[in-house]
Structure formats: C-alpha cells, structure tokens
Amino acid sequence: MRRIGDGTLELERFKLWLRQDHVFLIEYARLLALAAARSQDLKALNCFATLLKETVETEMNLHRDYAADFHISPEGPDPESPAPTTQANTDLLLRVPTTDEFAELAAALSPSVWA
C-alpha cells in the first residue's frame, strides 16, 4: 500500500492487482452465497444476502468501472486465472463453509466485510 500512496508502484503490477481482485471478488461472492444458505435464522440470511447483492452489483460494478480507466476488461476474451496467492486465499475461504461451523464461516468473512 505504501508504494501506491507514494506513487512508486509500477503500473503493470497495479493492473495485475486489479485483475486479481476481480477474481477474488467472484470467489468472495460465492462464499457469501454459501453463508446465506447456511444461515441459521432469517436475520443472518438477510445480512449475507444483502452483502452478496452489494458485492455482486455495487462492488464489482465499481471495480469494473475503475479497471476500465486502465483499459482492463476483467471479463475479456481471456479471463484472468488466479495467481497462487489469490488461489490460496480463495481456497481457504471456500474450504471453511464445508468443514467448519457457521461461526467459523462468519469469522472467515469478517476481515473482508470490515474492509
């Protein structure tokens, strides 16, 4: 983040981050859908469904608009493959809902929700 702030981050590295963030957002949306499906009450179901809708509609649209400023189309003819770090992150997130309790699923989501 420091290099973004001081203007020293190379443009191609930033573009890579934009493309990888799009890949992550898709997987994150899937996790929110799983959380909604596993919700134990209507309040939690509504919360995760709202987060899912906001992620897919608002966050991803903002992201696509921003990426377009850099002539990046995340859904272009060659969709971005996840980099090893992105893959590890999304694998971990998607492993949680199938192996742990609902509380662990909510906790796995919390860092991204707070950000």
C-alpha positions in Angstrom: 0.0 0.0 0.0 2.9 2.3 0.7 4.0 2.2 -3.0 0.5 3.1 -4.2 0.5 6.0 -1.8 3.8 7.4 -2.7 3.3 6.8 -6.5 6.2 4.3 -6.9 4.1 1.1 -7.7 4.7 0.0 -11.3 1.5 0.4 -13.5 1.6 -3.3 -14.6 1.8 -4.5 -11.0 -1.2 -2.4 -10.2 -3.1 -3.7 -13.2 -2.3 -7.3 -12.1 -3.8 -6.4 -8.7 -6.9 -5.1 -10.3 -7.4 -8.3 -12.3 -6.7 -10.5 -9.3 -9.1 -8.5 -7.2 -11.8 -9.2 -9.7 -11.0 -13.0 -9.4 -11.2 -12.7 -5.6 -14.5 -10.8 -5.7 -16.1 -13.6 -7.6 -15.0 -16.2 -5.1 -15.9 -14.0 -2.2 -19.4 -13.6 -3.6 -19.7 -17.4 -3.7 -18.7 -17.6 -0.1 -21.4 -15.0 0.8 -23.9 -17.2 -1.0 -22.8 -20.2 1.0 -23.1 -18.2 4.2 -26.6 -17.2 3.3 -27.5 -20.8 2.5 -26.1 -22.0 5.9 -27.6 -19.1 7.9 -29.4 -20.4 11.0 -32.1 -17.7 11.1 -33.8 -15.1 8.8 -31.7 -12.2 10.2 -28.4 -13.8 9.3 -29.8 -15.0 5.9 -30.9 -11.4 5.1 -27.5 -10.0 6.2 -25.5 -12.3 4.0 -27.9 -12.0 1.1 -27.6 -8.2 1.3 -23.8 -8.5 1.4 -23.9 -10.8 -1.6 -26.1 -8.4 -3.6 -23.9 -5.4 -2.7 -20.7 -7.3 -3.6 -22.0 -8.5 -7.0 -23.8 -5.4 -8.0 -22.1 -2.4 -6.3 -18.6 -3.5 -5.6 -18.0 -5.4 -8.8 -19.5 -2.7 -10.9 -17.3 -0.1 -9.2 -14.3 -2.4 -9.7 -15.1 -2.9 -13.4 -15.6 0.9 -13.9 -12.2 1.6 -12.2 -10.5 -1.1 -14.2 -11.9 0.3 -17.4 -10.0 3.5 -16.6 -6.8 1.4 -17.1 -8.2 -0.3 -20.2 -8.7 -3.6 -18.3 -11.7 -5.8 -19.0 -11.7 -8.4 -16.3 -14.3 -10.4 -18.3 -12.4 -10.1 -21.5 -11.8 -12.9 -24.0 -9.1 -14.4 -21.8 -10.5 -14.4 -18.2 -7.8 -13.9 -15.6 -6.6 -17.1 -13.9 -6.0 -16.8 -10.2 -2.4 -16.1 -9.2 -1.0 -18.5 -6.5 -1.7 -16.0 -3.7 -5.2 -15.3 -4.9 -5.9 -19.1 -5.3 -4.6 -19.9 -1.8 -6.7 -17.1 -0.3 -9.9 -18.2 -2.1 -9.3 -21.9 -1.4 -9.0 -21.1 2.3 -12.2 -19.1 2.2 -14.2 -21.7 0.3 -12.9 -24.5 2.4 -14.3 -23.0 5.6 -18.0 -23.4 4.9 -17.7 -27.1 4.1 -15.6 -28.1 7.1 -16.5 -25.8 10.0 -19.3 -24.5 12.0 -21.3 -21.4 10.9 -19.4 -19.3 13.5 -16.2 -20.1 11.7 -17.7 -19.2 8.4 -18.8 -15.8 9.7 -15.4 -15.3 11.2 -13.7 -16.1 7.9 -15.8 -13.5 6.2 -15.3 -10.8 8.8 -11.9 -9.3 7.6 -13.3 -8.6 4.1 -16.6 -7.4 5.5 -14.8 -4.9 7.8 -12.6 -3.7 4.9 
